[in-house]
Amino acid sequence: MTNKRLDLNLIQTFLIAAEYQSYTKAAEHLGVTQPAVSASIRRLEALIEYQLFTKVGRSISLTSRGQNLLPKLRQALCMVENALSISPQFKVYCSEVFSGSLSSINNVSVHEAAATKNLLLELLHQQKIALIIDSIKSDDSTLVNEVIHEEPNVVVCRKTHPRINGQINTKQLFKEKHCVLTDEWAVNQTTNHNQYLNNVQVETVASSLSGIVLNVIESDNIAIIPQSFAMKWKEQLDLQVIDLPIESNLVTYHFIYHKREKNNLHHKRIRNNIKETLKPFYKS
């Protein structure tokens, strides 16, 4: 292999193929075709001048020399990724439920997820952002949806509300005027969100959770929002926080990121740092 340059993409392909023991699964992970993976492995074998895999039925298995090379290439790739990860910022679009808690993480740039769902997912595909943390979910097979937190919704209103004092029944819930979040994010994940909107008196539509709580403290409107956000502002804004009197699904928050980043050491390390930072919000 003297005087031959080794393409880092070939190393990455080899490591993924070794992990999955399958060219097909490696191709799905990398977002390329199976023949492209096979061609990359052949190029790498030509460079190092020995065979890395043998075929075993529909799977592949590392040769003894391939097994010997595996930890060395893992370490080499880790060193390269660590060197390259020093300067670029890790851009996260995040629900405002969590956004204030992430500012202390080095090299993480936090933006509130105010854009439309489709735009955020497109930015993820274009590698303009690294991670989305929100209650949205994607059905795109090239993206990972990783559940990180679930919590109930609660009713909020101002402490001096003329008709509500610490509790609310179903009849009153539907009789009072509501401030709701734009349907794009559908954070009011009741048993049937559309049915909920159709049965309550919607007085105001807000574009953010902050907009909702500011509305309810300045009016007689009530709202249904995630419990953690309500408790965060309960004392400062003199909010009543009341259990929902109707059956409701939990609000489920996800990490959403591209499959190509699943085993990226820098990406994985930042995800783990974020999880540690957010531990107060969710069950271990």
PyRosetta script that sets phi, psi and omega in degrees:
from pyrosetta import init, pose_from_sequence

init()
pose = pose_from_sequence("MTNKRLDLNLIQTFLIAAEYQSYTKAAEHLGVTQPAVSASIRRLEALIEYQLFTKVGRSISLTSRGQNLLPKLRQALCMVENALSISPQFKVYCSEVFSGSLSSINNVSVHEAAATKNLLLELLHQQKIALIIDSIKSDDSTLVNEVIHEEPNVVVCRKTHPRINGQINTKQLFKEKHCVLTDEWAVNQTTNHNQYLNNVQVETVASSLSGIVLNVIESDNIAIIPQSFAMKWKEQLDLQVIDLPIESNLVTYHFIYHKREKNNLHHKRIRNNIKETLKPFYKS")
pose.set_psi(1, 12.5)
pose.set_omega(1, -178.7)
pose.set_phi(2, -60.2)
pose.set_psi(2, 132.9)
pose.set_omega(2, 176.9)
pose.set_phi(3, 63.8)
pose.set_psi(3, 15.8)
pose.set_omega(3, 176.4)
pose.set_phi(4, -103.8)
pose.set_psi(4, 133.2)
pose.set_omega(4, -179.5)
pose.set_phi(5, -85.9)
pose.set_psi(5, 135.0)
pose.set_omega(5, -178.3)
pose.set_phi(6, -102.0)
pose.set_psi(6, 121.1)
pose.set_omega(6, 179.9)
pose.set_phi(7, -74.2)
pose.set_psi(7, 126.4)
pose.set_omega(7, 179.6)
pose.set_phi(8, -61.8)
pose.set_psi(8, -29.9)
pose.set_omega(8, 177.6)
pose.set_phi(9, -63.4)
pose.set_psi(9, -33.1)
pose.set_omega(9, 177.7)
pose.set_phi(10, -67.5)
pose.set_psi(10, -38.9)
pose.set_omega(10, 177.8)
pose.set_phi(11, -63.7)
pose.set_psi(11, -45.6)
pose.set_omega(11, 179.7)
pose.set_phi(12, -60.4)
pose.set_psi(12, -43.7)
pose.set_omega(12, 179.5)
pose.set_phi(13, -62.5)
pose.set_psi(13, -43.2)
pose.set_omega(13, 178.5)
pose.set_phi(14, -60.2)
pose.set_psi(14, -45.6)
pose.set_omega(14, -178.1)
pose.set_phi(15, -64.1)
pose.set_psi(15, -40.4)
pose.set_omega(15, 178.8)
pose.set_phi(16, -68.2)
pose.set_psi(16, -43.4)
pose.set_omega(16, 178.7)
pose.set_phi(17, -62.2)
pose.set_psi(17, -39.2)
pose.set_omega(17, 178.6)
pose.set_phi(18, -66.4)
pose.set_psi(18, -36.5)
pose.set_omega(18, 179.7)
pose.set_phi(19, -66.6)
pose.set_psi(19, -46.1)
pose.set_omega(19, -176.2)
pose.set_phi(20, -85.0)
pose.set_psi(20, -17.3)
pose.set_omega(20, -174.8)
pose.set_phi(21, 54.8)
pose.set_psi(21, 35.6)
pose.set_omega(21, -177.3)
pose.set_phi(22, -161.5)
pose.set_psi(22, 127.7)
pose.set_omega(22, 174.8)
pose.set_phi(23, -67.6)
pose.set_psi(23, -36.1)
pose.set_omega(23, -178.0)
pose.set_phi(24, -64.5)
pose.set_psi(24, -47.8)
pose.set_omega(24, -179.9)
pose.set_phi(25, -68.2)
pose.set_psi(25, -35.2)
pose.set_omega(25, 176.3)
pose.set_phi(26, -63.3)
pose.set_psi(26, -39.7)
pose.set_omega(26, 178.7)
pose.set_phi(27, -63.6)
pose.set_psi(27, -42.3)
pose.set_omega(27, 178.2)
pose.set_phi(28, -61.9)
pose.set_psi(28, -42.1)
pose.set_omega(28, -179.9)
pose.set_phi(29, -63.8)
pose.set_psi(29, -41.9)
pose.set_omega(29, -175.7)
pose.set_phi(30, -85.1)
pose.set_psi(30, -11.0)
pose.set_omega(30, -178.8)
pose.set_phi(31, 73.6)
pose.set_psi(31, 31.2)
pose.set_omega(31, 177.9)
pose.set_phi(32, -127.6)
pose.set_psi(32, -178.8)
pose.set_omega(32, 179.7)
pose.set_phi(33, -86.4)
pose.set_psi(33, 160.1)
pose.set_omega(33, 177.6)
pose.set_phi(34, -62.8)
pose.set_psi(34, -41.3)
pose.set_omega(34, 176.1)
pose.set_phi(35, -60.5)
pose.set_psi(35, -33.1)
pose.set_omega(35, 178.6)
pose.set_phi(36, -65.5)
pose.set_psi(36, -39.9)
pose.set_omega(36, 177.1)
pose.set_phi(37, -64.8)
pose.set_psi(37, -46.0)
pose.set_omega(37, 179.0)
pose.set_phi(38, -58.2)
pose.set_psi(38, -42.3)
pose.set_omega(38, -179.6)
pose.set_phi(39, -64.9)
pose.set_psi(39, -39.4)
pose.set_omega(39, 179.0)
pose.set_phi(40, -64.3)
pose.set_psi(40, -41.3)
pose.set_omega(40, 179.0)
pose.set_phi(41, -65.2)
pose.set_psi(41, -40.3)
pose.set_omega(41, 178.2)
pose.set_phi(42, -63.2)
pose.set_psi(42, -40.2)
pose.set_omega(42, 177.8)
pose.set_phi(43, -62.7)
pose.set_psi(43, -42.3)
pose.set_omega(43, 179.2)
pose.set_phi(44, -65.1)
pose.set_psi(44, -42.1)
pose.set_omega(44, 178.3)
pose.set_phi(45, -62.5)
pose.set_psi(45, -36.9)
pose.set_omega(45, 178.5)
pose.set_phi(46, -66.2)
pose.set_psi(46, -36.1)
pose.set_omega(46, -180.0)
pose.set_phi(47, -69.6)
pose.set_psi(47, -42.0)
pose.set_omega(47, -176.2)
pose.set_phi(48, -92.5)
pose.set_psi(48, -10.1)
pose.set_omega(48, 172.4)
pose.set_phi(49, 66.4)
pose.set_psi(49, 34.8)
pose.set_omega(49, 167.7)
pose.set_phi(50, -158.2)
pose.set_psi(50, 162.9)
pose.set_omega(50, -174.1)
pose.set_phi(51, -80.7)
pose.set_psi(51, 139.5)
pose.set_omega(51, -178.9)
pose.set_phi(52, -101.9)
pose.set_psi(52, -34.7)
pose.set_omega(52, -176.6)
pose.set_phi(53, -128.7)
pose.set_psi(53, 152.4)
pose.set_omega(53, 167.4)
pose.set_phi(54, -121.2)
pose.set_psi(54, 152.1)
pose.set_omega(54, -178.5)
pose.set_phi(55, -85.4)
pose.set_psi(55, 131.5)
pose.set_omega(55, 177.7)
pose.set_phi(56, -128.9)
pose.set_psi(56, 95.7)
pose.set_omega(56, -174.2)
pose.set_phi(57, 62.8)
pose.set_psi(57, -124.5)
pose.set_omega(57, 178.1)
pose.set_phi(58, -91.8)
pose.set_psi(58, -3.3)
pose.set_omega(58, -178.6)
pose.set_phi(59, -105.5)
pose.set_psi(59, 180.0)
pose.set_omega(59, 174.8)
pose.set_phi(60, -126.5)
pose.set_psi(60, 157.2)
pose.set_omega(60, 179.5)
pose.set_phi(61, -137.4)
pose.set_psi(61, 141.3)
pose.set_omega(61, 178.9)
pose.set_phi(62, -67.2)
pose.set_psi(62, 138.2)
pose.set_omega(62, 169.9)
pose.set_phi(63, -72.7)
pose.set_psi(63, 169.3)
pose.set_omega(63, 179.6)
pose.set_phi(64, -61.2)
pose.set_psi(64, -37.1)
pose.set_omega(64, 178.5)
pose.set_phi(65, -72.2)
pose.set_psi(65, -33.6)
pose.set_omega(65, 175.2)
pose.set_phi(66, -64.8)
pose.set_psi(66, -41.1)
pose.set_omega(66, 177.7)
pose.set_phi(67, -63.7)
pose.set_psi(67, -36.4)
pose.set_omega(67, 179.0)
pose.set_phi(68, -69.2)
pose.set_psi(68, -34.4)
pose.set_omega(68, -178.3)
pose.set_phi(69, -78.1)
pose.set_psi(69, -29.2)
pose.set_omega(69, -172.3)
pose.set_phi(70, -52.9)
pose.set_psi(70, -56.3)
pose.set_omega(70, -178.1)
pose.set_phi(71, -63.9)
pose.set_psi(71, -30.5)
pose.set_omega(71, 180.0)
pose.set_phi(72, -68.0)
pose.set_psi(72, -42.1)
pose.set_omega(72, 179.5)
pose.set_phi(73, -71.8)
pose.set_psi(73, -33.9)
pose.set_omega(73, 175.6)
pose.set_phi(74, -60.1)
pose.set_psi(74, -46.5)
pose.set_omega(74, -179.8)
pose.set_phi(75, -64.5)
pose.set_psi(75, -41.0)
pose.set_omega(75, -179.9)
pose.set_phi(76, -63.7)
pose.set_psi(76, -44.6)
pose.set_omega(76, -179.5)
pose.set_phi(77, -66.3)
pose.set_psi(77, -37.5)
pose.set_omega(77, 177.9)
pose.set_phi(78, -60.8)
pose.set_psi(78, -42.6)
pose.set_omega(78, 179.4)
pose.set_phi(79, -63.4)
pose.set_psi(79, -41.5)
pose.set_omega(79, 179.2)
pose.set_phi(80, -65.1)
pose.set_psi(80, -47.0)
pose.set_omega(80, -178.0)
pose.set_phi(81, -64.6)
pose.set_psi(81, -38.1)
pose.set_omega(81, 177.2)
pose.set_phi(82, -62.7)
pose.set_psi(82, -40.5)
pose.set_omega(82, 179.6)
pose.set_phi(83, -66.6)
pose.set_psi(83, -39.2)
pose.set_omega(83, -177.0)
pose.set_phi(84, -79.5)
pose.set_psi(84, -17.3)
pose.set_omega(84, -174.2)
pose.set_phi(85, -90.1)
pose.set_psi(85, 2.7)
pose.set_omega(85, -175.6)
pose.set_phi(86, -69.5)
pose.set_psi(86, -45.5)
pose.set_omega(86, -171.7)
pose.set_phi(87, -91.2)
pose.set_psi(87, -43.8)
pose.set_omega(87, -173.1)
pose.set_phi(88, -66.9)
pose.set_psi(88, 142.5)
pose.set_omega(88, 175.6)
pose.set_phi(89, -83.5)
pose.set_psi(89, 145.5)
pose.set_omega(89, 179.4)
pose.set_phi(90, -92.2)
pose.set_psi(90, 105.7)
pose.set_omega(90, -172.4)
pose.set_phi(91, -88.1)
pose.set_psi(91, 121.6)
pose.set_omega(91, -178.3)
pose.set_phi(92, -118.3)
pose.set_psi(92, 129.7)
pose.set_omega(92, 169.8)
pose.set_phi(93, -101.6)
pose.set_psi(93, 124.1)
pose.set_omega(93, -162.8)
pose.set_phi(94, -137.9)
pose.set_psi(94, 144.7)
pose.set_omega(94, 172.1)
pose.set_phi(95, -58.5)
pose.set_psi(95, 144.5)
pose.set_omega(95, 179.3)
pose.set_phi(96, -67.8)
pose.set_psi(96, -11.1)
pose.set_omega(96, 172.6)
pose.set_phi(97, -57.5)
pose.set_psi(97, -37.1)
pose.set_omega(97, -175.1)
pose.set_phi(98, -109.9)
pose.set_psi(98, -18.1)
pose.set_omega(98, -165.2)
pose.set_phi(99, -55.0)
pose.set_psi(99, -39.4)
pose.set_omega(99, -178.2)
pose.set_phi(100, -67.8)
pose.set_psi(100, -17.2)
pose.set_omega(100, -176.6)
pose.set_phi(101, -88.6)
pose.set_psi(101, -10.2)
pose.set_omega(101, -172.1)
pose.set_phi(102, -100.6)
pose.set_psi(102, -2.7)
pose.set_omega(102, -173.8)
pose.set_phi(103, -66.6)
pose.set_psi(103, -19.7)
pose.set_omega(103, -176.8)
pose.set_phi(104, -83.2)
pose.set_psi(104, -7.7)
pose.set_omega(104, -176.8)
pose.set_phi(105, -82.9)
pose.set_psi(105, 125.4)
pose.set_omega(105, -178.4)
pose.set_phi(106, -62.3)
pose.set_psi(106, 141.3)
pose.set_omega(106, 176.0)
pose.set_phi(107, 62.2)
pose.set_psi(107, 19.4)
pose.set_omega(107, 175.4)
pose.set_phi(108, -111.3)
pose.set_psi(108, 123.4)
pose.set_omega(108, 178.0)
pose.set_phi(109, -104.3)
pose.set_psi(109, 116.0)
pose.set_omega(109, -172.9)
pose.set_phi(110, -102.2)
pose.set_psi(110, 130.5)
pose.set_omega(110, 177.2)
pose.set_phi(111, -128.4)
pose.set_psi(111, 136.6)
pose.set_omega(111, 177.1)
pose.set_phi(112, -69.6)
pose.set_psi(112, 138.4)
pose.set_omega(112, -174.3)
pose.set_phi(113, -79.7)
pose.set_psi(113, 71.4)
pose.set_omega(113, -178.0)
pose.set_phi(114, -94.3)
pose.set_psi(114, -13.5)
pose.set_omega(114, -179.9)
pose.set_phi(115, -73.1)
pose.set_psi(115, 170.8)
pose.set_omega(115, 178.6)
pose.set_phi(116, -70.9)
pose.set_psi(116, 155.2)
pose.set_omega(116, -179.4)
pose.set_phi(117, -55.9)
pose.set_psi(117, -48.9)
pose.set_omega(117, -176.7)
pose.set_phi(118, -62.2)
pose.set_psi(118, -38.1)
pose.set_omega(118, 178.8)
pose.set_phi(119, -65.8)
pose.set_psi(119, -42.8)
pose.set_omega(119, 179.2)
pose.set_phi(120, -60.9)
pose.set_psi(120, -43.7)
pose.set_omega(120, -179.6)
pose.set_phi(121, -66.1)
pose.set_psi(121, -35.5)
pose.set_omega(121, 177.8)
pose.set_phi(122, -66.9)
pose.set_psi(122, -40.9)
pose.set_omega(122, 177.3)
pose.set_phi(123, -62.7)
pose.set_psi(123, -33.1)
pose.set_omega(123, 176.9)
pose.set_phi(124, -65.4)
pose.set_psi(124, -44.6)
pose.set_omega(124, 178.7)
pose.set_phi(125, -63.7)
pose.set_psi(125, -35.3)
pose.set_omega(125, -178.6)
pose.set_phi(126, -81.4)
pose.set_psi(126, 1.6)
pose.set_omega(126, -179.6)
pose.set_phi(127, 62.2)
pose.set_psi(127, 25.4)
pose.set_omega(127, 176.3)
pose.set_phi(128, -85.8)
pose.set_psi(128, -19.1)
pose.set_omega(128, 170.8)
pose.set_phi(129, -132.2)
pose.set_psi(129, 156.5)
pose.set_omega(129, -175.2)
pose.set_phi(130, -99.7)
pose.set_psi(130, -28.6)
pose.set_omega(130, -170.8)
pose.set_phi(131, -158.1)
pose.set_psi(131, 142.3)
pose.set_omega(131, 170.9)
pose.set_phi(132, -114.4)
pose.set_psi(132, 135.3)
pose.set_omega(132, 174.2)
pose.set_phi(133, -124.4)
pose.set_psi(133, 105.2)
pose.set_omega(133, -176.9)
pose.set_phi(134, -166.1)
pose.set_psi(134, 179.3)
pose.set_omega(134, -179.2)
pose.set_phi(135, -85.4)
pose.set_psi(135, -1.6)
pose.set_omega(135, 174.9)
pose.set_phi(136, -73.9)
pose.set_psi(136, 162.5)
pose.set_omega(136, 177.7)
pose.set_phi(137, -142.2)
pose.set_psi(137, 144.2)
pose.set_omega(137, 180.0)
pose.set_phi(138, -111.2)
pose.set_psi(138, 140.8)
pose.set_omega(138, 175.0)
pose.set_phi(139, -93.3)
pose.set_psi(139, 3.5)
pose.set_omega(139, -179.4)
pose.set_phi(140, -67.6)
pose.set_psi(140, 122.7)
pose.set_omega(140, -175.7)
pose.set_phi(141, -68.3)
pose.set_psi(141, -14.9)
pose.set_omega(141, 179.3)
pose.set_phi(142, -88.0)
pose.set_psi(142, -2.8)
pose.set_omega(142, -179.0)
pose.set_phi(143, -112.2)
pose.set_psi(143, 148.6)
pose.set_omega(143, 176.5)
pose.set_phi(144, -97.6)
pose.set_psi(144, 130.9)
pose.set_omega(144, 172.1)
pose.set_phi(145, -110.5)
pose.set_psi(145, 106.8)
pose.set_omega(145, -176.3)
pose.set_phi(146, -112.5)
pose.set_psi(146, 115.0)
pose.set_omega(146, -179.6)
pose.set_phi(147, -68.8)
pose.set_psi(147, 128.0)
pose.set_omega(147, 179.5)
pose.set_phi(148, -118.3)
pose.set_psi(148, -17.7)
pose.set_omega(148, -174.6)
pose.set_phi(149, -165.5)
pose.set_psi(149, 140.2)
pose.set_omega(149, 172.7)
pose.set_phi(150, -132.3)
pose.set_psi(150, 142.4)
pose.set_omega(150, 179.3)
pose.set_phi(151, -154.6)
pose.set_psi(151, 160.0)
pose.set_omega(151, 179.6)
pose.set_phi(152, -81.1)
pose.set_psi(152, 161.7)
pose.set_omega(152, 167.8)
pose.set_phi(153, -87.1)
pose.set_psi(153, 155.9)
pose.set_omega(153, 176.1)
pose.set_phi(154, -136.3)
pose.set_psi(154, 164.7)
pose.set_omega(154, 174.4)
pose.set_phi(155, -92.8)
pose.set_psi(155, 136.4)
pose.set_omega(155, 174.5)
pose.set_phi(156, -126.3)
pose.set_psi(156, 147.3)
pose.set_omega(156, 173.1)
pose.set_phi(157, -157.3)
pose.set_psi(157, 171.7)
pose.set_omega(157, -179.2)
pose.set_phi(158, -73.4)
pose.set_psi(158, 151.5)
pose.set_omega(158, -175.4)
pose.set_phi(159, -62.4)
pose.set_psi(159, -28.3)
pose.set_omega(159, -178.3)
pose.set_phi(160, -97.5)
pose.set_psi(160, 24.4)
pose.set_omega(160, 179.3)
pose.set_phi(161, -58.7)
pose.set_psi(161, 132.1)
pose.set_omega(161, -173.4)
pose.set_phi(162, -68.6)
pose.set_psi(162, -20.1)
pose.set_omega(162, -175.0)
pose.set_phi(163, -119.8)
pose.set_psi(163, -5.6)
pose.set_omega(163, -176.2)
pose.set_phi(164, -123.4)
pose.set_psi(164, 129.4)
pose.set_omega(164, -179.2)
pose.set_phi(165, -140.1)
pose.set_psi(165, 77.6)
pose.set_omega(165, 173.2)
pose.set_phi(166, 87.0)
pose.set_psi(166, -10.4)
pose.set_omega(166, 177.1)
pose.set_phi(167, -154.6)
pose.set_psi(167, 160.4)
pose.set_omega(167, -179.3)
pose.set_phi(168, -151.0)
pose.set_psi(168, 139.2)
pose.set_omega(168, 177.4)
pose.set_phi(169, -101.9)
pose.set_psi(169, 174.0)
pose.set_omega(169, -175.2)
pose.set_phi(170, -61.5)
pose.set_psi(170, -42.9)
pose.set_omega(170, -178.8)
pose.set_phi(171, -60.5)
pose.set_psi(171, -44.0)
pose.set_omega(171, -179.3)
pose.set_phi(172, -69.5)
pose.set_psi(172, -35.4)
pose.set_omega(172, 178.6)
pose.set_phi(173, -55.6)
pose.set_psi(173, -43.2)
pose.set_omega(173, -177.4)
pose.set_phi(174, -86.2)
pose.set_psi(174, -12.5)
pose.set_omega(174, 178.8)
pose.set_phi(175, -85.6)
pose.set_psi(175, -33.2)
pose.set_omega(175, -178.5)
pose.set_phi(176, -72.8)
pose.set_psi(176, 155.8)
pose.set_omega(176, 175.7)
pose.set_phi(177, -81.4)
pose.set_psi(177, 142.7)
pose.set_omega(177, -172.8)
pose.set_phi(178, -116.4)
pose.set_psi(178, 149.3)
pose.set_omega(178, 164.2)
pose.set_phi(179, -105.6)
pose.set_psi(179, 126.3)
pose.set_omega(179, -175.8)
pose.set_phi(180, -122.5)
pose.set_psi(180, 160.4)
pose.set_omega(180, 177.2)
pose.set_phi(181, -84.6)
pose.set_psi(181, 150.6)
pose.set_omega(181, 177.4)
pose.set_phi(182, -54.7)
pose.set_psi(182, 144.3)
pose.set_omega(182, -173.5)
pose.set_phi(183, -63.8)
pose.set_psi(183, -17.0)
pose.set_omega(183, -179.2)
pose.set_phi(184, -55.3)
pose.set_psi(184, -40.7)
pose.set_omega(184, -176.4)
pose.set_phi(185, -99.3)
pose.set_psi(185, -22.5)
pose.set_omega(185, 174.1)
pose.set_phi(186, 46.0)
pose.set_psi(186, 48.9)
pose.set_omega(186, -179.2)
pose.set_phi(187, -69.8)
pose.set_psi(187, -22.4)
pose.set_omega(187, 177.8)
pose.set_phi(188, -76.7)
pose.set_psi(188, 69.7)
pose.set_omega(188, -172.5)
pose.set_phi(189, -82.1)
pose.set_psi(189, 63.9)
pose.set_omega(189, 173.8)
pose.set_phi(190, -73.1)
pose.set_psi(190, 178.3)
pose.set_omega(190, -176.3)
pose.set_phi(191, -50.4)
pose.set_psi(191, -39.8)
pose.set_omega(191, 175.3)
pose.set_phi(192, -142.0)
pose.set_psi(192, 104.1)
pose.set_omega(192, -173.4)
pose.set_phi(193, -60.3)
pose.set_psi(193, -44.9)
pose.set_omega(193, -179.6)
pose.set_phi(194, -64.4)
pose.set_psi(194, -39.1)
pose.set_omega(194, 178.2)
pose.set_phi(195, -64.4)
pose.set_psi(195, -38.8)
pose.set_omega(195, 177.3)
pose.set_phi(196, -59.4)
pose.set_psi(196, -48.6)
pose.set_omega(196, -178.9)
pose.set_phi(197, -64.5)
pose.set_psi(197, -34.1)
pose.set_omega(197, -178.4)
pose.set_phi(198, -73.2)
pose.set_psi(198, -21.4)
pose.set_omega(198, -174.3)
pose.set_phi(199, -103.5)
pose.set_psi(199, -10.9)
pose.set_omega(199, 177.7)
pose.set_phi(200, -103.6)
pose.set_psi(200, 162.9)
pose.set_omega(200, 177.0)
pose.set_phi(201, -89.0)
pose.set_psi(201, 102.1)
pose.set_omega(201, -179.1)
pose.set_phi(202, -81.7)
pose.set_psi(202, 113.1)
pose.set_omega(202, -179.9)
pose.set_phi(203, -92.8)
pose.set_psi(203, -39.4)
pose.set_omega(203, -175.4)
pose.set_phi(204, -141.7)
pose.set_psi(204, 141.5)
pose.set_omega(204, 174.4)
pose.set_phi(205, -113.1)
pose.set_psi(205, 123.4)
pose.set_omega(205, -178.9)
pose.set_phi(206, -109.1)
pose.set_psi(206, 155.6)
pose.set_omega(206, -178.3)
pose.set_phi(207, -94.9)
pose.set_psi(207, -3.0)
pose.set_omega(207, -179.0)
pose.set_phi(208, -152.9)
pose.set_psi(208, 163.7)
pose.set_omega(208, 176.0)
pose.set_phi(209, -65.8)
pose.set_psi(209, -36.3)
pose.set_omega(209, 176.8)
pose.set_phi(210, -61.2)
pose.set_psi(210, -41.4)
pose.set_omega(210, 177.7)
pose.set_phi(211, -61.5)
pose.set_psi(211, -36.4)
pose.set_omega(211, 178.7)
pose.set_phi(212, -65.0)
pose.set_psi(212, -50.5)
pose.set_omega(212, -176.0)
pose.set_phi(213, -67.6)
pose.set_psi(213, -33.6)
pose.set_omega(213, 176.2)
pose.set_phi(214, -65.7)
pose.set_psi(214, -34.8)
pose.set_omega(214, 178.2)
pose.set_phi(215, -67.6)
pose.set_psi(215, -45.2)
pose.set_omega(215, -174.4)
pose.set_phi(216, -71.5)
pose.set_psi(216, -27.9)
pose.set_omega(216, 179.4)
pose.set_phi(217, -77.7)
pose.set_psi(217, -13.7)
pose.set_omega(217, -179.7)
pose.set_phi(218, -108.9)
pose.set_psi(218, 9.3)
pose.set_omega(218, -177.7)
pose.set_phi(219, -151.4)
pose.set_psi(219, -177.0)
pose.set_omega(219, 174.9)
pose.set_phi(220, -94.7)
pose.set_psi(220, 9.7)
pose.set_omega(220, 177.3)
pose.set_phi(221, -68.0)
pose.set_psi(221, 154.8)
pose.set_omega(221, 170.8)
pose.set_phi(222, -117.8)
pose.set_psi(222, 169.8)
pose.set_omega(222, -179.9)
pose.set_phi(223, -151.9)
pose.set_psi(223, 159.8)
pose.set_omega(223, 174.2)
pose.set_phi(224, -115.3)
pose.set_psi(224, 118.1)
pose.set_omega(224, -176.3)
pose.set_phi(225, -139.4)
pose.set_psi(225, 166.9)
pose.set_omega(225, 178.2)
pose.set_phi(226, -61.4)
pose.set_psi(226, 142.1)
pose.set_omega(226, -174.6)
pose.set_phi(227, -58.1)
pose.set_psi(227, -43.7)
pose.set_omega(227, -175.6)
pose.set_phi(228, -63.3)
pose.set_psi(228, -38.0)
pose.set_omega(228, 179.9)
pose.set_phi(229, -69.7)
pose.set_psi(229, -38.5)
pose.set_omega(229, 178.3)
pose.set_phi(230, -63.4)
pose.set_psi(230, -44.5)
pose.set_omega(230, -178.1)
pose.set_phi(231, -68.6)
pose.set_psi(231, -31.6)
pose.set_omega(231, 179.4)
pose.set_phi(232, -60.0)
pose.set_psi(232, -37.1)
pose.set_omega(232, -174.4)
pose.set_phi(233, -108.7)
pose.set_psi(233, 3.7)
pose.set_omega(233, -175.4)
pose.set_phi(234, -55.2)
pose.set_psi(234, -53.0)
pose.set_omega(234, -175.4)
pose.set_phi(235, -74.3)
pose.set_psi(235, -43.6)
pose.set_omega(235, -176.0)
pose.set_phi(236, -65.2)
pose.set_psi(236, -33.8)
pose.set_omega(236, -175.5)
pose.set_phi(237, -108.7)
pose.set_psi(237, 8.8)
pose.set_omega(237, 179.8)
pose.set_phi(238, 53.8)
pose.set_psi(238, 54.8)
pose.set_omega(238, 179.2)
pose.set_phi(239, -95.6)
pose.set_psi(239, 144.6)
pose.set_omega(239, 163.3)
pose.set_phi(240, -88.1)
pose.set_psi(240, 131.8)
pose.set_omega(240, 177.3)
pose.set_phi(241, -118.5)
pose.set_psi(241, 116.0)
pose.set_omega(241, -169.1)
pose.set_phi(242, -127.1)
pose.set_psi(242, 139.9)
pose.set_omega(242, 176.9)
pose.set_phi(243, -61.3)
pose.set_psi(243, 143.1)
pose.set_omega(243, 177.3)
pose.set_phi(244, -67.3)
pose.set_psi(244, 133.7)
pose.set_omega(244, 178.4)
pose.set_phi(245, -85.4)
pose.set_psi(245, 2.4)
pose.set_omega(245, 179.9)
pose.set_phi(246, -121.4)
pose.set_psi(246, 160.6)
pose.set_omega(246, 177.3)
pose.set_phi(247, -64.8)
pose.set_psi(247, 136.7)
pose.set_omega(247, -176.4)
pose.set_phi(248, -145.5)
pose.set_psi(248, 140.0)
pose.set_omega(248, 171.6)
pose.set_phi(249, -70.1)
pose.set_psi(249, 154.4)
pose.set_omega(249, 173.0)
pose.set_phi(250, -71.9)
pose.set_psi(250, 149.7)
pose.set_omega(250, 170.6)
pose.set_phi(251, -79.6)
pose.set_psi(251, 124.0)
pose.set_omega(251, -176.7)
pose.set_phi(252, -110.5)
pose.set_psi(252, 122.6)
pose.set_omega(252, 179.7)
pose.set_phi(253, -102.8)
pose.set_psi(253, 142.4)
pose.set_omega(253, -176.9)
pose.set_phi(254, -125.1)
pose.set_psi(254, 149.8)
pose.set_omega(254, 154.2)
pose.set_phi(255, -82.6)
pose.set_psi(255, 130.3)
pose.set_omega(255, 173.1)
pose.set_phi(256, -122.6)
pose.set_psi(256, 123.7)
pose.set_omega(256, 179.9)
pose.set_phi(257, -152.6)
pose.set_psi(257, 164.8)
pose.set_omega(257, -177.3)
pose.set_phi(258, -75.1)
pose.set_psi(258, 145.4)
pose.set_omega(258, -179.3)
pose.set_phi(259, -58.1)
pose.set_psi(259, -28.5)
pose.set_omega(259, -178.9)
pose.set_phi(260, -63.4)
pose.set_psi(260, -19.7)
pose.set_omega(260, -177.8)
pose.set_phi(261, -94.5)
pose.set_psi(261, -2.8)
pose.set_omega(261, -173.0)
pose.set_phi(262, -56.9)
pose.set_psi(262, -42.5)
pose.set_omega(262, -178.1)
pose.set_phi(263, -108.9)
pose.set_psi(263, 10.1)
pose.set_omega(263, 174.6)
pose.set_phi(264, -68.2)
pose.set_psi(264, 120.2)
pose.set_omega(264, -171.0)
pose.set_phi(265, -61.9)
pose.set_psi(265, -41.2)
pose.set_omega(265, 179.1)
pose.set_phi(266, -65.8)
pose.set_psi(266, -46.8)
pose.set_omega(266, 180.0)
pose.set_phi(267, -60.8)
pose.set_psi(267, -44.5)
pose.set_omega(267, -179.3)
pose.set_phi(268, -63.3)
pose.set_psi(268, -40.0)
pose.set_omega(268, 179.9)
pose.set_phi(269, -64.7)
pose.set_psi(269, -42.6)
pose.set_omega(269, 178.3)
pose.set_phi(270, -65.7)
pose.set_psi(270, -41.9)
pose.set_omega(270, 177.4)
pose.set_phi(271, -58.1)
pose.set_psi(271, -43.1)
pose.set_omega(271, 179.7)
pose.set_phi(272, -66.2)
pose.set_psi(272, -37.6)
pose.set_omega(272, 176.6)
pose.set_phi(273, -62.9)
pose.set_psi(273, -41.3)
pose.set_omega(273, 178.9)
pose.set_phi(274, -64.8)
pose.set_psi(274, -42.5)
pose.set_omega(274, 178.5)
pose.set_phi(275, -59.5)
pose.set_psi(275, -43.1)
pose.set_omega(275, 178.9)
pose.set_phi(276, -62.5)
pose.set_psi(276, -41.8)
pose.set_omega(276, -179.4)
pose.set_phi(277, -65.5)
pose.set_psi(277, -34.3)
pose.set_omega(277, -176.6)
pose.set_phi(278, -89.9)
pose.set_psi(278, 3.1)
pose.set_omega(278, -176.7)
pose.set_phi(279, -52.8)
pose.set_psi(279, -35.8)
pose.set_omega(279, 178.1)
pose.set_phi(280, -59.6)
pose.set_psi(280, -19.9)
pose.set_omega(280, -176.0)
pose.set_phi(281, -88.2)
pose.set_psi(281, -21.3)
pose.set_omega(281, -173.0)
pose.set_phi(282, -139.4)
pose.set_psi(282, 162.9)
pose.set_omega(282, -178.1)
pose.set_phi(283, -74.4)
pose.set_psi(283, 142.8)
pose.set_omega(283, 178.0)
pose.set_phi(284, -71.9)
pose.dump_pdb("model.pdb")
